């Protein structure tokens, strides 16, 4: 099978090679999936440089979430059948024509979603759910400021917060992206953060945002501490800006807000029962048509670099998807 293999850790994906490798064989309790779509996530890019928390031994095939059809069953698998359309992910293996996954870790693909849309749900919406529901304990009617609102995890947060009854401000540095977000997701307000945003947030909310969802970090985090409401929750989701910010603890003391870290996968590992509840909730929302994953582009496996660059260069509105079946 063809697969995108990370053979060495290097800048600019120099260690990534598209090559033929043996098709894996499912072991007992596993299934073999023909990959129809694999979502590209920021951690996938970081892993090619060894800059993510997960550091798999070399060589490895990246791709942390996928959707496809079952084409092989390992011994003892009785709950699935050949031809079933499924979604799943296990941090690795999605950027290939076939992937092996534990049978207990996959879910049936929602009929209402295409394979590409289904591959855009798991990581982004799980992050948004853990952040907004588990960590921030969002209440209907609260103001939620979402930074990086056009990216995968940001757009998922806009979508989910709206579904949960929040008032949402979508923030980005691109008017063109904000126009798309406004048309497709109808947030209560949009803000271009270029040149500053704290006064605009205060004016819109009447004093400050109750919840701030920040996958950007850097200057965005710094200014967010100036427009958060008393008893607010500032959610640290990531650092796509490239700078990990620092905060003097007198700020949350005086302003009475909390800074909360969000690691959705680790949350599920620490609290397995809640982790299963989180996934159940996300996929129920998808099955019921309450959330609406947006696919920015679908590209074949041999155009993987283009898919990576779309994300790295912040050109996506939603998710870039790699289609090994094209």
Secondary structure as the mmCIF struct_conf table of DSSP 4:
data_model
#
loop_
_struct_conf.conf_type_id
_struct_conf.id
_struct_conf.beg_label_comp_id
_struct_conf.beg_label_asym_id
_struct_conf.beg_label_seq_id
_struct_conf.end_label_comp_id
_struct_conf.end_label_asym_id
_struct_conf.end_label_seq_id
STRN STRN1 UNK A 2 UNK A 6
BEND BEND1 UNK A 8 UNK A 8
HELX_RH_3T_P HELX_RH_3T_P1 UNK A 11 UNK A 13
TURN_TY1_P TURN_TY1_P1 UNK A 14 UNK A 15
STRN STRN2 UNK A 16 UNK A 20
HELX_LH_PP_P HELX_LH_PP_P1 UNK A 22 UNK A 24
TURN_TY1_P TURN_TY1_P2 UNK A 28 UNK A 29
STRN STRN3 UNK A 30 UNK A 39
HELX_RH_AL_P HELX_RH_AL_P1 UNK A 42 UNK A 47
TURN_TY1_P TURN_TY1_P3 UNK A 48 UNK A 50
BEND BEND2 UNK A 52 UNK A 53
HELX_LH_PP_P HELX_LH_PP_P2 UNK A 56 UNK A 57
BEND BEND3 UNK A 58 UNK A 59
STRN STRN4 UNK A 60 UNK A 61
BEND BEND4 UNK A 64 UNK A 64
STRN STRN5 UNK A 66 UNK A 73
TURN_TY1_P TURN_TY1_P4 UNK A 75 UNK A 76
BEND BEND5 UNK A 79 UNK A 79
TURN_TY1_P TURN_TY1_P5 UNK A 82 UNK A 83
STRN STRN6 UNK A 85 UNK A 88
BEND BEND6 UNK A 91 UNK A 92
BEND BEND7 UNK A 95 UNK A 95
STRN STRN7 UNK A 96 UNK A 96
BEND BEND8 UNK A 97 UNK A 97
STRN STRN8 UNK A 98 UNK A 102
HELX_RH_3T_P HELX_RH_3T_P2 UNK A 103 UNK A 105
STRN STRN9 UNK A 107 UNK A 108
HELX_LH_PP_P HELX_LH_PP_P3 UNK A 109 UNK A 110
TURN_TY1_P TURN_TY1_P6 UNK A 111 UNK A 112
BEND BEND9 UNK A 113 UNK A 113
HELX_RH_AL_P HELX_RH_AL_P2 UNK A 115 UNK A 118
TURN_TY1_P TURN_TY1_P7 UNK A 119 UNK A 121
HELX_RH_AL_P HELX_RH_AL_P3 UNK A 122 UNK A 129
HELX_RH_PI_P HELX_RH_PI_P1 UNK A 130 UNK A 135
BEND BEND10 UNK A 136 UNK A 136
TURN_TY1_P TURN_TY1_P8 UNK A 140 UNK A 141
STRN STRN10 UNK A 143 UNK A 146
BEND BEND11 UNK A 147 UNK A 148
TURN_TY1_P TURN_TY1_P9 UNK A 149 UNK A 150
BEND BEND12 UNK A 151 UNK A 151
HELX_RH_AL_P HELX_RH_AL_P4 UNK A 152 UNK A 163
TURN_TY1_P TURN_TY1_P10 UNK A 164 UNK A 165
STRN STRN11 UNK A 167 UNK A 172
BEND BEND13 UNK A 173 UNK A 173
HELX_RH_AL_P HELX_RH_AL_P5 UNK A 175 UNK A 185
BEND BEND14 UNK A 188 UNK A 188
STRN STRN12 UNK A 189 UNK A 192
TURN_TY1_P TURN_TY1_P11 UNK A 194 UNK A 195
HELX_RH_AL_P HELX_RH_AL_P6 UNK A 198 UNK A 205
TURN_TY1_P TURN_TY1_P12 UNK A 206 UNK A 206
BEND BEND15 UNK A 207 UNK A 207
STRN STRN13 UNK A 209 UNK A 214
BEND BEND16 UNK A 215 UNK A 216
HELX_RH_AL_P HELX_RH_AL_P7 UNK A 218 UNK A 224
TURN_TY1_P TURN_TY1_P13 UNK A 225 UNK A 226
BEND BEND17 UNK A 227 UNK A 227
STRN STRN14 UNK A 228 UNK A 236
TURN_TY1_P TURN_TY1_P14 UNK A 240 UNK A 241
BEND BEND18 UNK A 242 UNK A 242
TURN_TY1_P TURN_TY1_P15 UNK A 249 UNK A 249
HELX_RH_AL_P HELX_RH_AL_P8 UNK A 250 UNK A 255
TURN_TY1_P TURN_TY1_P16 UNK A 256 UNK A 256
STRN STRN15 UNK A 258 UNK A 261
HELX_RH_AL_P HELX_RH_AL_P9 UNK A 264 UNK A 270
BEND BEND19 UNK A 271 UNK A 271
HELX_RH_AL_P HELX_RH_AL_P10 UNK A 272 UNK A 287
TURN_TY1_P TURN_TY1_P17 UNK A 288 UNK A 289
BEND BEND20 UNK A 291 UNK A 291
STRN STRN16 UNK A 295 UNK A 300
HELX_RH_3T_P HELX_RH_3T_P3 UNK A 301 UNK A 303
HELX_RH_AL_P HELX_RH_AL_P11 UNK A 304 UNK A 312
TURN_TY1_P TURN_TY1_P18 UNK A 313 UNK A 314
BEND BEND21 UNK A 317 UNK A 318
STRN STRN17 UNK A 319 UNK A 323
TURN_TY1_P TURN_TY1_P19 UNK A 324 UNK A 325
#
